[in-house]
Amino acid sequence: MISVTTDTIEGRQISKHIGIVTGEAILGANIFRDFFAGIRDIVGGRSAAYEKELRKARDIAITEMHQAAESMGANAVVGVDIDYENISMGEGGGMLMVSVSGTAVIVR
């Protein structure tokens, strides 16, 4: 499945726009607890463990989007947008949602 953030795919022609597709993944409150418990993992202002979980969530969301596109008969997704949202759950709790969206298309 081809996925691009642009509206076109270089060297390919879009023959049909099928529709909007999305995918979501949510990191639960435990990731934040684990993140702060493993604060020593931070080097140069970055946490490898936290970044790994974000990559995992992003990959899950993209896979869901691809599956939605395939179920609609598409072979590519254009205009892909990735968003990260913090969902507050009250005192000390929260989740991070990774959502992706794009337009399912058929390319030749």
N, C-alpha and C positions, 0 to 999 in steps of 0.2 A: 504494500500500500504506500503510495507516494503521499507525503504530507509536506506542505509548504506554507509559509506565512504570507506569501505573496498571492495575488489574484490570478496569476498565470504560472505555468510551468514551462521553463525554457525548453524549446525543442519539441514540445507536445502541444496539441490542439485540443481544447475542451470541446467535446461534441454535445455534452448535455449537462446542465446543472440540475441536480436531483433535489437537494434540500439541505437544511441545517442539521448538523450532527454535533453531539456533545459527549463528554465523558467527565466523570467526577471521581475524586478520591478524597477521603477525609483521614487526617492524622488525629488520633485521639489524644486526650489529655496526658496519657502516659508518656508520649514522646517528649512533652515539655518537662515532665518530672525526670525522665531519664536524661534529657539534655542537661538540666541543671545539676543532676547528680554527677554527670560525667563532664563537668565544666573544665576539668583538667585536660580534656581532649582538645581544647581550643589552642590553636597555634596561629599567631598573626591575626587574631580577630575572627578566625573561622573555626567552625566545629565540623570535623569530618563526619562524625556520627549523625549530626543533624542534617548535613548536606546529603548524606546517603539516604536518609528517610525521605527528604524532599524529592530526590531523584526517583526513589521507589514510587512515591505517590504520583508524581508526574507521569511516570511510565505506565502506571495502572490507568490513569485518566486517558492517556493517549491510546492505549490498547482498547479501552471501552469505546472511544470515539471511532477507531478503525473498525471495530466489530459492528457498530451502528451503520457506518458507511457501507461495509460489505453486505450487510443485510438488506440495504436499499439498492444493491446492484452497482455501487460505485467502485472505481479502482483508484481513486485519488481523493484527497481533501485539500482544498485551497483556502486561503485566508485564515489559517489556524491562529488562534489567540489563546494564550495560556494566562490564567489568572490565579492569584493566591489570595485567599480571604481568611481573616481571623474571625472565628466564631466564638464569642464570649459566652461562658457558661456560669457566670457568677464568680464568687470569690475563689481565686486561684485556679479555676478550671477554664478550659477552653480547648478548642480544636482548630486545626488549620485545614481548610478545604482548597484543593487544587482542582480547578475546572478548566477544561479545554473545549473549544468550539471551532467549527469551521463549516465550509460548504462542501458537501459530497458531490463529486462530479465524475463523469466518465471522460477519460482522455484517450486520444489515439496517438 
